[in-house]
Amino acid sequence: MSTAILSAPFQAEFDANSQEFAFAGVIRPRSVDEIAHSISALRHAIEQARGVLYINVKRLAQMNNTAFHAFSRVVLDACRTRSDIRFVVVTSSVVGWTERMFRHLGKIEPQITVEVYDSKFYPGQSFVEDTSFIPILRTQTKMTWRHERTILPRHGMRAGIHMADICCGIGDFAVLVRKEFQPARIVALDHSKASLAYARDVAANFGISDIEYTYGDASEMLLEDNQFDLVTCRHSLQIFNQPDLLLKELYRICKPGGRVYITNEKNSHCLGEPRSQSIQWTYNEVAKLFGHFEMDVELGPKSRRYLADAGFNDIRVESFMVTNLDGDPQDFADVITAWENVYAGEMAVKRGDPPEFIERFRQGFRDHIFAALHPKGYAGWPIWAASGRKPL
Ligand SMILES: C[S@@+](CC[C@H](N)C(=O)[O-])C[C@H]1O[C@@H](n2cnc3c(N)ncnc32)[C@H](O)[C@@H]1O
């Protein structure tokens, strides 16, 4: 199986505006001479810096001892001669070894601190990454797949392609795609260790070993440029507080001429009959609740603008409504129950909402379930599927 991560050449660059010296790639010199140029670039950066110099190792895939000691020497020497400067090494849990390696420098030199930037990098992270979201994801994909399996070929899905599902959650979409469309390669990346563990278990239970489940940060991926015919990212731009950063990365890893496919919701447009008013009130509140945690679950109809701003052309947008009539109405009721549990049971509590609010909030979900299961009822959840082509 080919490796998906950055290999060579390495980069060591200084950005004077942000006072940031960034290392990326694989740095494995046999002797210090091979990296002399980068060492003098670091010295130069230190000379120019005032206050804090950030040393960004978020995309540093590998660094051998020769390089680590040579660069560390420069920084440690600077700590001795420049009491006016502080160094902040910014690592990522995706390259966990960097934290362990650089933490050691912080212990010997108080002017150096080490931060793991993605331990709290977006406000909704704690809800989305722990196990509470798993039941939501499981039931949602079951409902959306009925629609997406016919939609996807219009957005570049076909047999034999190389594809990546970024923010793959519990990986069920990747499994369904593999079965239905037989791509030649699937990379499935997420930043939730709990969801990935679940995904790997499911794949193992189905005897699937060729989906490359990968731990990573979608806004700083270690994946190479221009390698996928289709990059999918479902229900995730809307939960990350900087969707444009994610799109920039999706664009980067997509081949010229390939497509990026995104799905997003507009929660306030969830609907149901009977009891429409209570349902509508609750879903308007869902949108506000997510907004409180800097997530935009109203993003669906904004997809076209996001894709255009990110540089895509041939943008295609379609919307579909998941309803209680798509299959067993109980499936839809299960989705709503999972929403109620997390949105009312966890997120509203975390926001500090009073019990009367939470009770009314819950009632809207219950009414939505009532509509879904009612013999003459109708319940809907609208979704926008959109894709854009990366110019040649
Ligand atoms: C709402 S879920 C959607 C999951 C899946 N695509 C689906 O539709 O079932 C959002 C997913 O995005 C992941 N995520 C959010 N920000 C991320 C980031 N910066 N890097 C990687 N994954 C991220 C979360 O861990 C979560 O699994």
The ligand as a Gaussian input file, in Angstrom:
#p B3LYP/6-31G(d) Opt

LIG

0 1
 C      -20.299000      15.705000      12.109000
 S      -18.976000      14.612000      12.011000
 C      -19.156000      13.933000      10.402000
 C      -18.458000      12.630000      10.226000
 C      -18.686000      11.902000       8.900000
 N      -18.156000      12.632000       7.779000
 C      -20.137000      11.601000       8.717000
 O      -20.780000      12.283000       7.917000
 O      -20.643000      10.685000       9.371000
 C      -17.597000      15.642000      11.885000
 C      -16.279000      14.903000      11.935000
 O      -15.247000      15.840000      11.651000
 C      -14.129000      15.528000      12.444000
 N      -13.272000      16.718000      12.476000
 C      -13.588000      17.960000      12.852000
 N      -12.557000      18.785000      12.699000
 C      -11.556000      18.043000      12.202000
 C      -10.224000      18.320000      11.816000
 N       -9.720000      19.543000      11.891000
 N       -9.490000      17.320000      11.342000
 C       -9.981000      16.076000      11.204000
 N      -11.232000      15.749000      11.570000
 C      -12.012000      16.721000      12.054000
 C      -14.732000      15.130000      13.765000
 O      -13.859000      14.376000      14.567000
 C      -15.953000      14.331000      13.302000
 O      -15.664000      12.969000      13.174000

